[in-house]
């Protein structure tokens, strides 16, 4: 390759890195300081996808050995990862060293299926959350440990709905586990408030399911398993039910 060809290639690569850097810096500034603006809140839903894009351009800069860009993208990676990991797990589910396990199957719009014969169902039903939303729940006793599992499936986040869910959780005497789709990521305004006020934590790794797929990279993550410190996830798998045309999440909960 001649000198001028190499020069043009270098300039094209630099232009890609420069434009990528500008885009990421603008997005970081918007999501950090201007998240009260409605369209910025929508952008913030896709922080995970922005993070993945950041990883790609960081690796590209590293491959090209462009030191200043490597440092810039690395700093942006730390910033973006901190925004996500403050409220959600990214690659790994939370685990605990517990002797008790419970297999649970989630499918949108259906009650949770608990695949464990030694678990005794104490009560089950549903409660209204307002605005045509409801949540199914089941209280189980396994090995003298009582838990209430709640199944939610919100099409969009609404303050009234999250407030009703929060009130229900606070009133329970036994530990609560909430499983399902919340309509927004864990770092969204309503989800953050729910986690802070109830003390619940995100237990699952990032799961990108949509209404029609068990994996959708461009779907804002909104599926979560919420629980307290004594709850973990030892296994989690996603699949697609061709009969119902809905995604399915199988998980193994561990607790002590």
N, C-alpha and C positions, 0 to 999 in steps of 0.2 A: 504494500500500500504506500503510495507516494505521500510526500509531506502535506500537500494541500488536502488530500483525502483524509489523512489522519486529523488534520486541523478541523475540518468540517465535522468529522465524527465526534471529536472532543467538544466542539461547540454545541452539537445537538444533544449530547449527553448532559452537558452543563445546563442547557435550557430546560431539559426535562427535570433535572434536580432542582433548579431554581424555581420553576413554576410549582412543583410539588411542595417545596418548602414554603412558598408564599401561601399556598392553599391551606396547608396544615397550620401555619402560624395564625392565619385569619380565623380558621375554625376554632383553634385553641382559645383565642382572645374572645370570640363570640360566646362560646360555651362557658367560659370562666366568668366573664364580667357583664354579659348582656343576656343571660339566660331567661330574664323575665319577658323579653320580647317574644311574642307567640311563635314566629317562624324559627327563632333560635331554639326554642324548646323542642320543636320538631326535629331540628338538626341533631340536638343532643341525644335523641332517642337512638341515634346511629353511632354513638361513641365507639362501640365495639368494632364496627366496620371501618371507622376512621383509624382506629388502632391497627387493624390488619393492614390497611393501606400504608400506614406509617412504617410498619415492620418491613413491607416490601421495598419501599424507597430507601430505608436504612440499609437493607442488605445490598441493594443496587449500588448505593454510595460506597459501601464497604468493599464491594467487588471491584469498583473503579478506583478505589484508594483515594477518594476525595476527602481528605481529612476534615476540612471545615464543615462539609455537608454531613459527614458521619457524626460529628459532635452535635450539630444542630438537630438532626433527626433523632439521635439518642436522647437528648434532653426532652424533645417533644414526646418521645416514647414513654419516658418516665412520668411526664406530666399526664399523658393520656391514660396510662396504666393506673396511676394513682386515682384519677377520677372514677375509673371503673371499679377497682378493687376496694375502694372505700365502702362500697355497698354490696358488691357481688363478687363471686369467684369467677375466674376467667377460664382456666384450663382444667383445674382439678376440683372435685367435690370435697366438701368438708367431711372428715372422718373422725370417729371417736373409737376408743378401745372399749367397746361394749360387748357384753355377753349375749344380749338379746337382739333378735333380728325379725324383721317384718317385711314381707314381699307385697308391694303395692303396684297396681296397674292403673294408669291414668289414660282416659280417652275423653276428648272434649265432649261436653254436653251429656256425659254419662256419669253415674255415681262411681266412686272409687271402688275397685275390686281388690279385696284383701285376700291374697292367696296363702292363707295360713290357717290350718284347721285347729290349731291350739289356741287361737285368739277367740275370746268370748265377746260377742257383741252385746253391749249393755243397753245402748239406745242408738237410734238413727232417725234421720229426718232431714228437713231443710228449713231454712229461715230466710225471710225476705230482706233484701238489701236496698230496696227502693229502685225506682225507675226501671221496673220490669226485670230486675236482676235478683237472683236467688243463689244460695249456696247450699249444697248437700253436706251433711256431716254424719259421722259415725263415731261413737265412743266405744273403745274396745278395752278389754282386760286381757293381758297376756303375761303370764308368770307374775301375777300380782302387781303389774305395772299398768296403770290406766292412762290412756291417751285419747284425745279427741282429734280426729282427722277431718279436715274441711277441704272440700273440693270447690274451686272457683273457676269461672270461665267468663271473663269480662271482655266485651267487644271493644270498649273504650274506657279509659279511666274517668271516673266522676267522683267529686269530693264527697257527695252524700253517700255513695256506695262504699267508699273506703272508710268513712266514719262509722257506718253501720257494722262493717266487718271488724273494725277496731273495738267497738263497744262489745260485740259478742265475745271476742278473744279475751278481753279484760275481765269479763264476768265469769269465765270458766275457772273451776277449782283445780282441774287437772291440766297437765301440759298440753299444748295445742300444736298441731302440725298442719300447715296450710299448703295445699298442692294445686297448681293450676296456672292458668294464664291470667295475668293481671292487667293487660291492655297497655302497659308501659314498662320500660326497663326499671331495674332496682334503683337507679340513680335519678329517676323521675321524681317530681315534686311530691306526688301523693304516695308513691311507694316509699320514699325516704321518710316521710312523716309516719307511715304505718310501722316501719321498722324501728324508728326512734321511740315511738310512744308505747309500743307493745313489748319491746325488747327482743323481738324475733330477729333471726339472722338468715341470710340466704345460705342454703346448704349445698345446692347443686352447682356443678360446673355450668358454663354457658351453654344453653340449649337453644338452637335456632329452628324452631318449628313454626309452621304457618298453618292456615286452615286446610291446605291441600298438600302439604309436604312434611316429611319428618326431618328435613334439613333444607333451610332456605337462607343462604348467606346474606341476602339483601332484605331480610325481614328483621325489624327491630326486636331484640330479645325481650320476651315478656313472660316466659314460662319459668316458674320458680317453685322450689320447695323451701318453705320457711319453718324454722324450728328454733328451740332454745339450745343452750350449750351442750346438753346431754344427748342431742340427736345428731347423727351423721349419716352419710350415704356411702355404703360399701360398693355399690354397683348401680349403674344407670345406663339404659340403652333406649334408643328411639327406633321406631319402625312405622310402617304404614299399613293400616287395615284396608285392604282392597274392597271388602264387603261394605263397610260403612263410609269409605273414602275419607277417613280421618286419621291423623297421626296418633300414635300410641307411645307412651313413655312407661317403661318398666323400671322399677327401682327397688333396691334392697336397703331398707332403713336399718341402721344399727343404733342401739341406745343402751344406757345404763341407768 
